[in-house]
Amino acid sequence: MSHLKTWLLGSAAALAAVGVAQAADLPTKKASPVEFVRVCSAYGAGFFYIPGTDTCLRLSGRARFEYGYQAPLGRTQGNGDYSGTRGLARINLDARTQTGYGTLRAFIRLEAASRTGIPTIHSGTQIRIGNAFPGTGIDQYGRVEQYFSTDKAFVQFAGLTAGRASSFFDFYAHDFEFIGATSGSDVSSTNLLAYTATVGNGLSATISMEDPSFRRSPIYSPTSAQSAAVGNTSTAIFGQSNSLIPVVLGVDANGQPTGFGFTDGIQRNRMPDFVGVLRYDQPWGSAQISAAVHELNTGNVISQGGFLGVNSAGAALNATNAVAQRTKSEYGWAVQGGVKVNAPFITPGDAFYLQGAYAEGAQMYTGNGAYPGSYAISSSSIQGASFNQNFSDATVNPLTNQLQLSKSFSVVGSFLHYWTPEWRSAVFASYGENTFGSGARAAQGAYYGFVPATGANANSTVLSSAGVGKAGTRFYALNGNLRDTYSLYAGANLIWSPVKDLDIGVEGLYAQYGVQNGRVLDTQKFNYSPAYVNAGNAVKTITSTDVFQARFRVQRDF
């Protein structure tokens, strides 16, 4: 056994020696050196080289908390919130590479938020453009919202900007405000393709092709309040209750209507908005002139199951006994001028803004609906308001089935002042007006004077009481639909920054809107019907609605 044990141990040692020798003959691979992140100083602080590339990247972001208080004017179903909160997250990625044509840049900004409470925190505007979705519970519907937005995603190269970015038309864009209530264009996210030429000495010129979907105020339709009475036809077809525009579908030899039906008021994407800008930047500040053209259109006269409307006797119309005039497209336009003046002669960091805009058929470019809400005919951020403004870009004349453009203008001013390096505040105010086309309201009233009060189809009765009502009646004189209105906003804020990139502040806002002339029915507690008003019953009327909001914010940028 001892000889066997000795032989086995010797064999194992020999094999181990051979293995070591063979291993020594194998090729060896040297480990790659670790490439540490290097600072990129070419584009400012915070950039670093992406390992293995010559591209510089900056990662930044924001966390924000807000609390808002706004007393409601009514506590009907779905209204009555006094306060609301919002938690917001933002992530920015800025990638830049130097090329023979200049800097190649890609920028991405993602935002997400949870919002509750008063309408200017729970935003109907964001829901309407698909950035957010609402809660569906009894206590949550209309007051809880989850928000997600691809706020920015664009490429810049050799003067070209392509992707999702702020509209080049904008200038002030609520720069010094929390709530963003003043009038003035502020479309922070739209899809565009633009080219900017640098002329020299601070002067640049831009031509931009921008998505019209983010500049539309719907064409006025008086049928939204009547959709339930017609079996919710408009909702069933289009998913919206304000898409049906009543029009005349035929006239006799004497010019009297022989049929009444509906035009599909939903606009189609046919032509992008075109924006032109001249901008001048100097150490003293900036100045900009912007112009835009915006197409307006409608769909066809609609039918459901062959039904187009009714004739003067109340009988149903069809394709053979109705004459439908096609609504021609129109082109709205807008111009804006603004100036920013840096005021270090008062205190370093101080600045003034002054801006004015005018538009026809392009209300979003003057921005009078920024606070009440955009992308709806008569939305209101004031719960239980006595009446809602109409913000339509155009109306359809029901007697001719042709578009009539609305007009609007706005003026806004703002001043930022640093009391100390840690304390700053801003004051701001704006005034704007929205005016419908000449004779637009009278044409609606004349139309309802033609429509029969009774007929074979229930729609004839609905149409006789919808919209502005019959011209010459008490209801026509007092109801708020298609009334020319004004908007007035004024506010101030105070911000404390105890350390860099931390803001703790409070802002107060006073908002008022009203009719430019006459009085309107106060519908805060009672929704007056045409029959009730025309019977001479006592009614309450007003000339304006106003509200105050306060907001508290804590924000950290990094």
KOLMAR-420559 format. One record per residue (C-alpha): residue in one letter; x, y, z. Coordinates in Angstrom, 2 decimals. Layout:
BEGIN
- residu  px  py  pz
- A  X  Y  Z
...
//
This chain:
BEGIN
- residu  px  py  pz
- M  0.00  0.00  0.00
- S  2.79  2.37  0.79
- H  4.28  1.84  -2.70
- L  0.87  2.44  -4.31
- K  0.30  5.61  -2.28
- T  3.73  6.89  -3.22
- W  3.07  6.21  -6.91
- L  -0.28  8.03  -6.89
- L  1.11  11.08  -5.16
- G  3.99  11.20  -7.61
- S  1.66  10.96  -10.60
- A  -0.55  13.80  -9.28
- A  2.48  16.01  -8.77
- A  3.70  15.32  -12.33
- L  0.31  16.15  -13.83
- A  0.11  19.38  -11.85
- A  3.55  20.38  -13.11
- V  2.53  19.72  -16.72
- G  -0.67  21.77  -16.23
- V  1.30  24.71  -14.85
- A  3.69  24.56  -17.78
- Q  0.87  24.48  -20.31
- A  -0.90  27.37  -18.59
- A  2.27  29.39  -18.81
- D  2.24  28.89  -22.58
- L  -1.37  30.25  -23.00
- P  -1.77  33.82  -24.42
- T  -2.71  36.47  -21.89
- K  -5.13  39.47  -22.42
- K  -4.37  42.67  -20.63
- A  -7.39  44.24  -18.91
- S  -8.68  47.43  -20.57
- P  -8.00  50.53  -18.56
- V  -11.03  52.04  -16.84
- E  -12.21  55.22  -18.61
- F  -13.36  57.66  -15.99
- V  -15.98  60.35  -16.71
- R  -14.30  63.53  -17.87
- V  -15.61  67.07  -17.43
- C  -16.60  68.86  -20.64
- S  -16.05  72.60  -20.31
- A  -16.99  73.58  -23.87
- Y  -20.69  74.22  -23.16
- G  -20.76  75.49  -19.59
- A  -21.05  73.94  -16.16
- G  -22.47  70.47  -15.62
- F  -21.47  68.82  -18.90
- F  -19.38  65.64  -19.06
- Y  -18.16  63.43  -21.88
- I  -20.16  60.28  -22.52
- P  -17.45  57.58  -22.12
- G  -16.08  56.43  -25.46
- T  -17.52  59.38  -27.41
- D  -16.85  63.05  -28.09
- T  -20.43  63.95  -27.09
- C  -20.97  66.09  -24.01
- L  -24.05  65.45  -21.84
- R  -25.71  67.43  -19.08
- L  -28.29  65.82  -16.79
- S  -30.53  68.18  -14.82
- G  -34.01  68.28  -13.39
- R  -36.56  69.74  -11.02
- A  -38.76  68.74  -8.10
- R  -41.67  71.01  -7.14
- F  -44.50  71.16  -4.62
- E  -47.39  73.62  -4.94
- Y  -50.41  74.43  -2.84
- G  -53.15  76.66  -4.23
- Y  -56.21  78.34  -2.68
- Q  -59.11  79.77  -4.67
- A  -62.60  80.33  -3.27
- P  -65.24  78.86  -5.61
- L  -68.31  80.82  -6.62
- G  -70.57  77.79  -6.45
- R  -70.80  74.34  -4.85
- T  -72.91  72.46  -7.36
- Q  -72.07  68.88  -8.36
- G  -68.38  68.64  -9.27
- N  -67.61  72.18  -8.05
- G  -66.61  73.61  -4.70
- D  -62.91  72.86  -4.14
- Y  -61.16  75.60  -2.18
- S  -57.63  74.24  -2.52
- G  -55.41  71.89  -4.46
- T  -51.89  70.50  -4.52
- R  -49.37  69.46  -7.13
- G  -46.18  67.45  -7.07
- L  -44.09  67.78  -10.24
- A  -40.99  66.00  -11.52
- R  -38.81  67.11  -14.44
- I  -35.81  65.45  -16.08
- N  -33.62  67.22  -18.69
- L  -31.01  65.64  -20.97
- D  -28.86  67.97  -23.07
- A  -26.40  66.28  -25.48
- R  -23.98  68.32  -27.63
- T  -21.28  67.41  -30.13
- Q  -18.98  69.77  -31.99
- T  -18.98  69.25  -35.78
- G  -17.63  70.98  -38.86
- Y  -21.05  72.64  -39.23
- G  -21.19  73.85  -35.65
- T  -22.79  72.30  -32.57
- L  -25.09  69.30  -32.97
- R  -27.55  69.34  -30.09
- A  -30.33  67.06  -28.85
- F  -32.49  68.11  -25.91
- I  -35.10  66.06  -24.05
- R  -37.37  67.16  -21.20
- L  -39.85  64.81  -19.55
- E  -42.39  66.03  -16.99
- A  -44.76  64.13  -14.72
- A  -47.10  65.41  -12.04
- S  -49.90  64.48  -9.69
- R  -52.48  67.27  -9.37
- T  -55.61  67.69  -7.25
- G  -58.23  70.27  -6.39
- I  -58.99  73.65  -7.91
- P  -59.17  73.72  -11.73
- T  -55.99  75.69  -12.36
- I  -54.03  72.92  -10.61
- H  -56.17  70.09  -11.97
- S  -55.86  71.21  -15.59
- G  -58.61  70.55  -18.09
- T  -56.36  72.06  -20.74
- Q  -53.79  69.29  -20.25
- I  -56.49  66.61  -20.43
- R  -57.89  68.05  -23.65
- I  -54.52  67.81  -25.43
- G  -53.76  64.32  -24.14
- N  -51.06  65.19  -21.58
- A  -53.05  63.96  -18.58
- F  -55.81  61.60  -17.46
- P  -58.38  62.18  -14.70
- G  -59.48  60.08  -11.76
- T  -62.87  58.39  -12.19
- G  -64.08  58.00  -8.61
- I  -67.07  59.97  -7.36
- D  -64.89  62.14  -5.14
- Q  -61.92  62.15  -7.53
- Y  -63.48  62.91  -10.91
- G  -62.70  66.45  -11.99
- R  -60.28  67.02  -9.12
- V  -57.53  64.37  -9.39
- E  -55.22  64.17  -12.39
- Q  -52.08  62.27  -13.35
- Y  -49.93  64.16  -15.82
- F  -47.19  63.06  -18.19
- S  -45.69  65.10  -21.00
- T  -42.86  64.88  -23.49
- D  -42.37  68.57  -22.95
- K  -39.28  68.87  -25.15
- A  -37.59  66.54  -27.65
- F  -35.75  68.40  -30.39
- V  -32.59  68.38  -32.49
- Q  -30.65  71.54  -33.38
- F  -28.06  71.57  -36.15
- A  -26.70  74.34  -38.40
- G  -29.63  76.66  -37.68
- L  -32.24  73.89  -37.92
- T  -34.59  73.05  -35.03
- A  -36.73  69.93  -35.45
- G  -38.93  68.20  -32.88
- R  -41.04  69.18  -29.88
- A  -40.14  72.61  -28.55
- S  -41.55  75.96  -27.47
- S  -43.27  77.91  -30.21
- F  -40.94  80.43  -31.83
- F  -43.85  82.90  -31.84
- D  -43.68  83.26  -28.05
- F  -41.67  85.88  -26.19
- Y  -42.62  86.68  -22.56
- A  -44.51  83.39  -22.04
- H  -45.24  83.96  -18.32
- D  -41.52  84.09  -17.53
- F  -41.90  85.65  -14.04
- E  -45.18  83.93  -12.96
- F  -46.23  80.83  -10.98
- I  -49.81  80.46  -12.17
- G  -49.25  81.69  -15.73
- A  -52.54  83.56  -15.86
- T  -51.79  86.74  -17.77
- S  -52.72  87.06  -21.41
- G  -50.10  86.43  -24.07
- S  -49.00  83.49  -26.16
- D  -47.44  80.61  -24.21
- V  -47.28  77.28  -26.06
- S  -44.36  75.60  -24.35
- S  -44.73  72.32  -26.26
- T  -45.53  71.97  -29.95
- N  -44.15  69.95  -32.84
- L  -42.19  72.10  -35.27
- L  -39.56  72.36  -37.99
- A  -37.73  75.69  -38.02
- Y  -34.66  77.39  -39.44
- T  -32.92  80.30  -37.73
- A  -30.45  82.50  -39.59
- T  -28.02  84.60  -37.56
- V  -27.71  87.92  -39.36
- G  -25.11  89.35  -37.00
- N  -24.75  91.87  -34.19
- G  -27.45  90.07  -32.18
- L  -30.04  90.00  -34.98
- S  -31.62  86.68  -36.02
- A  -34.51  85.61  -38.25
- T  -36.58  82.43  -37.93
- I  -39.15  80.73  -40.12
- S  -41.04  77.92  -38.38
- M  -43.59  75.33  -39.50
- E  -45.64  74.42  -36.39
- D  -48.40  71.93  -35.57
- P  -51.82  73.65  -35.74
- S  -53.32  71.21  -33.21
- F  -51.74  73.15  -30.33
- R  -53.08  76.53  -31.53
- R  -56.77  75.75  -32.02
- S  -59.73  77.22  -30.23
- P  -62.80  75.27  -31.43
- I  -65.22  76.81  -33.90
- Y  -68.30  77.93  -31.98
- S  -71.16  75.46  -31.69
- P  -74.35  76.22  -29.74
- T  -75.41  72.57  -29.50
- S  -73.21  71.44  -26.62
- A  -75.86  72.15  -24.00
- Q  -78.49  70.41  -26.09
- S  -76.70  67.14  -26.91
- A  -78.72  65.14  -24.40
- A  -81.99  66.33  -25.94
- V  -80.99  64.97  -29.37
- G  -79.99  61.60  -28.01
- N  -76.39  62.75  -27.53
- T  -75.92  62.42  -31.29
- S  -72.78  64.53  -31.40
- T  -71.08  62.55  -28.64
- A  -71.93  59.28  -30.35
- I  -70.36  60.41  -33.63
- F  -67.38  62.48  -32.59
- G  -66.69  61.84  -28.92
- Q  -67.28  65.55  -28.24
- S  -70.53  67.27  -27.34
- N  -69.78  70.57  -29.03
- S  -69.11  69.50  -32.61
- L  -72.55  70.06  -34.20
- I  -73.11  73.45  -35.82
- P  -76.74  74.09  -36.91
- V  -77.07  75.59  -40.40
- V  -79.63  76.20  -43.14
- L  -79.58  73.41  -45.74
- G  -81.73  75.06  -48.36
- V  -83.72  78.21  -49.23
- D  -86.72  78.87  -51.50
- A  -87.09  81.49  -54.24
- N  -87.83  84.13  -51.59
- G  -84.71  83.34  -49.60
- Q  -86.65  81.59  -46.85
- P  -85.08  78.44  -45.34
- T  -86.50  75.13  -46.51
- G  -84.32  72.89  -44.36
- F  -82.24  72.86  -41.20
- G  -79.37  70.55  -40.31
- F  -75.85  70.36  -38.88
- T  -72.28  70.94  -40.02
- D  -69.44  68.88  -38.56
- G  -67.45  71.53  -36.69
- I  -64.34  69.46  -35.91
- Q  -61.30  70.86  -37.70
- R  -58.89  68.69  -39.69
- N  -55.11  69.00  -39.95
- R  -54.65  70.32  -43.47
- M  -51.96  72.97  -43.32
- P  -49.41  73.70  -40.57
- D  -49.15  77.09  -38.95
- F  -46.32  79.18  -40.38
- V  -44.48  81.51  -38.00
- G  -41.94  84.19  -38.86
- V  -39.77  85.91  -36.24
- L  -37.21  88.73  -36.11
- R  -35.27  88.85  -32.84
- Y  -32.61  91.25  -31.54
- D  -30.47  90.38  -28.50
- Q  -28.09  92.78  -26.80
- P  -26.62  93.21  -23.31
- W  -29.40  95.69  -22.55
- G  -32.09  93.08  -23.32
- S  -34.09  91.66  -26.23
- A  -36.76  92.67  -28.73
- Q  -38.88  90.45  -30.95
- I  -41.51  90.75  -33.68
- S  -43.54  87.62  -34.50
- A  -46.18  86.83  -37.14
- A  -48.22  83.69  -37.82
- V  -50.83  82.32  -40.24
- H  -53.37  79.72  -39.08
- E  -55.88  77.77  -41.19
- L  -59.49  77.21  -40.06
- N  -61.80  74.61  -41.57
- T  -64.83  72.42  -40.87
- G  -66.04  69.01  -42.01
- N  -69.05  68.30  -44.18
- V  -72.74  68.61  -43.44
- I  -73.32  65.48  -41.39
- S  -75.91  62.76  -41.36
- Q  -76.53  59.76  -39.16
- G  -78.51  56.94  -40.73
- G  -79.45  59.25  -43.62
- F  -80.92  61.99  -41.37
- L  -79.73  65.53  -42.12
- G  -82.23  67.67  -40.23
- V  -85.78  68.96  -40.72
- N  -87.56  71.28  -43.11
- S  -89.76  74.21  -42.15
- A  -92.64  71.81  -41.54
- G  -90.59  69.64  -39.25
- A  -90.27  66.75  -41.71
- A  -86.95  64.93  -42.02
- L  -84.51  65.95  -44.76
- N  -82.40  63.57  -46.79
- A  -79.77  63.71  -49.51
- T  -82.35  64.47  -52.22
- N  -84.32  67.27  -50.57
- A  -81.52  69.09  -48.72
- V  -79.03  71.51  -50.27
- A  -75.76  71.74  -48.34
- Q  -73.32  74.56  -49.02
- R  -69.72  73.58  -48.37
- T  -67.95  75.67  -45.73
- K  -64.85  77.25  -47.26
- S  -61.57  77.26  -45.32
- E  -60.35  80.59  -43.98
- Y  -56.93  81.80  -42.83
- G  -56.43  83.44  -39.48
- W  -53.33  85.43  -38.62
- A  -51.56  87.02  -35.68
- V  -48.79  89.52  -34.96
- Q  -46.92  90.17  -31.73
- G  -44.22  92.57  -30.56
- G  -42.30  92.44  -27.33
- V  -39.32  93.96  -25.57
- K  -37.32  92.87  -22.52
- V  -35.08  95.41  -20.81
- N  -32.44  94.32  -18.32
- A  -32.25  96.78  -15.44
- P  -28.99  96.28  -13.53
- F  -29.03  100.04  -12.92
- I  -31.78  99.31  -10.36
- T  -30.42  96.01  -8.99
- P  -28.47  93.24  -10.74
- G  -30.95  90.73  -12.13
- D  -33.86  93.17  -12.51
- A  -35.78  93.13  -15.80
- F  -38.90  94.53  -17.51
- Y  -41.16  92.86  -20.08
- L  -43.72  94.60  -22.30
- Q  -45.63  92.73  -24.99
- G  -48.68  93.21  -27.22
- A  -50.46  90.92  -29.70
- Y  -53.37  91.09  -32.17
- A  -55.06  88.19  -33.99
- E  -57.96  87.38  -36.29
- G  -59.11  83.77  -36.29
- A  -56.20  82.76  -34.04
- Q  -57.15  83.46  -30.41
- M  -54.42  81.25  -28.91
- Y  -51.78  83.64  -30.28
- T  -53.07  86.43  -28.04
- G  -53.51  84.06  -25.10
- N  -56.59  85.53  -23.41
- G  -57.71  82.00  -22.53
- A  -54.54  81.08  -20.62
- Y  -56.27  81.21  -17.21
- P  -59.84  80.05  -18.01
- G  -58.48  77.19  -20.12
- S  -57.67  76.43  -23.75
- Y  -58.91  73.99  -26.40
- A  -62.56  74.38  -25.39
- I  -65.29  76.80  -26.40
- S  -66.34  77.91  -22.93
- S  -64.15  76.38  -20.25
- S  -63.69  78.21  -16.96
- S  -61.18  77.82  -14.15
- I  -63.57  79.58  -11.76
- Q  -65.86  76.96  -10.25
- G  -69.48  78.03  -10.29
- A  -68.73  81.15  -12.37
- S  -71.72  83.28  -13.29
- F  -70.99  82.92  -17.00
- N  -68.26  81.49  -19.19
- Q  -66.40  83.31  -21.92
- N  -66.45  81.96  -25.48
- F  -62.99  81.58  -26.99
- S  -63.82  80.36  -30.48
- D  -61.52  81.28  -33.37
- A  -64.57  81.60  -35.63
- T  -68.29  81.10  -35.94
- V  -70.22  79.55  -38.82
- N  -72.91  81.86  -40.18
- P  -75.93  79.53  -40.05
- L  -77.61  81.26  -43.00
- T  -74.61  80.95  -45.37
- N  -72.66  78.05  -43.77
- Q  -69.46  80.14  -44.05
- L  -66.85  81.00  -41.43
- Q  -66.63  84.40  -39.72
- L  -63.33  85.04  -37.95
- S  -63.12  86.32  -34.38
- K  -60.71  89.07  -33.29
- S  -58.62  89.41  -30.16
- F  -55.80  91.44  -28.69
- S  -53.75  91.42  -25.50
- V  -51.21  93.60  -23.70
- V  -49.03  92.31  -20.85
- G  -46.30  93.84  -18.69
- S  -44.07  92.39  -15.97
- F  -41.23  93.54  -13.71
- L  -38.77  91.39  -11.73
- H  -36.84  92.96  -8.83
- Y  -34.12  91.52  -6.56
- W  -34.39  93.00  -3.08
- T  -31.29  91.05  -2.05
- P  -29.47  88.15  -3.74
- E  -31.73  85.80  -1.75
- W  -35.04  87.67  -2.08
- R  -36.81  88.63  -5.32
- S  -40.34  89.44  -6.42
- A  -42.30  90.16  -9.59
- V  -45.41  92.16  -10.43
- F  -47.39  91.57  -13.61
- A  -50.66  92.55  -15.27
- S  -52.46  92.11  -18.58
- Y  -55.57  93.22  -20.43
- G  -57.20  91.55  -23.43
- E  -60.39  91.48  -25.47
- N  -62.15  88.85  -27.57
- T  -64.62  90.05  -30.22
- F  -66.72  87.93  -32.56
- G  -67.18  88.68  -36.25
- S  -69.48  91.50  -37.26
- G  -73.06  90.25  -37.30
- A  -72.12  86.77  -36.04
- R  -74.44  86.87  -33.05
- A  -77.25  88.50  -35.02
- A  -77.04  85.74  -37.64
- Q  -77.41  83.11  -34.92
- G  -80.45  84.92  -33.55
- A  -82.01  85.22  -37.01
- Y  -81.50  81.50  -37.57
- Y  -83.40  80.56  -34.43
- G  -86.18  82.86  -35.56
- F  -86.56  80.71  -38.69
- V  -86.54  77.30  -36.99
- P  -90.03  75.90  -36.31
- A  -90.98  75.56  -32.67
- T  -92.56  72.16  -33.28
- G  -92.25  69.46  -35.90
- A  -92.18  65.81  -36.75
- N  -88.70  65.47  -35.25
- A  -87.64  66.47  -31.74
- N  -84.53  68.19  -33.10
- S  -86.61  71.10  -34.38
- T  -87.72  71.92  -30.83
- V  -84.16  71.64  -29.55
- L  -82.80  74.00  -32.17
- S  -85.47  76.60  -31.46
- S  -84.08  77.11  -27.94
- A  -80.34  76.45  -28.35
- G  -77.50  78.95  -28.67
- V  -78.26  82.65  -28.42
- G  -82.01  82.24  -28.92
- K  -84.33  84.19  -31.21
- A  -83.21  87.74  -32.05
- G  -85.23  90.47  -30.39
- T  -86.23  88.40  -27.36
- R  -85.24  89.08  -23.78
- F  -83.22  85.86  -23.67
- Y  -81.25  86.91  -26.76
- A  -80.39  90.24  -25.11
- L  -79.26  88.74  -21.80
- N  -77.66  85.34  -22.41
- G  -73.86  85.09  -22.44
- N  -73.26  83.10  -25.62
- L  -71.21  84.83  -28.33
- R  -70.78  87.97  -26.24
- D  -67.71  90.14  -26.76
- T  -65.64  89.93  -23.57
- Y  -62.55  91.32  -21.87
- S  -59.97  89.79  -19.50
- L  -58.01  91.56  -16.75
- Y  -55.30  89.91  -14.65
- A  -52.92  91.34  -12.04
- G  -50.63  89.64  -9.56
- A  -47.38  89.59  -7.62
- N  -45.06  87.06  -6.03
- L  -42.24  86.91  -3.48
- I  -39.49  84.25  -3.62
- W  -36.80  83.35  -1.08
- S  -33.72  81.43  -2.27
- P  -31.73  80.63  0.89
- V  -29.32  78.44  -1.11
- K  -28.59  78.10  -4.80
- D  -31.32  76.43  -6.90
- L  -33.86  76.34  -4.06
- D  -36.95  78.58  -4.36
- I  -39.60  79.02  -1.67
- G  -42.28  81.48  -2.67
- V  -45.86  82.68  -2.64
- E  -47.94  84.36  -5.36
- G  -51.28  86.15  -5.40
- L  -53.46  86.72  -8.47
- Y  -56.59  88.78  -9.14
- A  -58.58  87.74  -12.22
- Q  -61.61  89.39  -13.79
- Y  -63.48  88.85  -17.02
- G  -66.68  90.44  -18.22
- V  -68.75  91.55  -21.19
- Q  -67.60  94.57  -23.17
- N  -71.12  96.00  -23.15
- G  -74.53  95.23  -21.69
- R  -75.35  92.67  -19.03
- V  -75.66  88.87  -18.96
- L  -77.65  86.35  -16.94
- D  -76.05  85.30  -13.66
- T  -76.24  81.50  -13.88
- Q  -74.29  80.81  -10.69
- K  -77.25  79.32  -8.83
- F  -79.96  79.08  -11.50
- N  -79.72  78.05  -15.17
- Y  -82.34  80.21  -16.90
- S  -84.25  78.71  -19.85
- P  -85.28  80.85  -22.83
- A  -88.96  80.31  -22.02
- Y  -88.51  81.44  -18.40
- V  -86.60  84.61  -19.36
- N  -88.88  85.53  -22.25
- A  -91.93  85.19  -20.00
- G  -90.72  88.27  -18.11
- N  -89.81  86.52  -14.87
- A  -87.35  88.18  -12.49
- V  -83.71  87.35  -13.31
- K  -80.33  88.29  -11.89
- T  -77.78  89.85  -14.26
- I  -74.10  90.80  -13.99
- T  -71.38  92.45  -16.06
- S  -68.29  90.55  -14.85
- T  -66.90  87.70  -12.78
- D  -63.78  87.95  -10.62
- V  -61.74  85.76  -8.30
- F  -58.53  85.73  -6.23
- Q  -56.02  82.88  -6.07
- A  -52.97  82.37  -3.84
- R  -50.29  79.78  -4.46
- F  -47.34  78.53  -2.39
- R  -44.35  76.79  -4.00
- V  -41.22  74.91  -2.98
- Q  -38.89  74.09  -5.87
- R  -35.44  72.53  -6.18
- D  -33.53  72.61  -9.48
- F  -30.41  70.55  -10.03
//
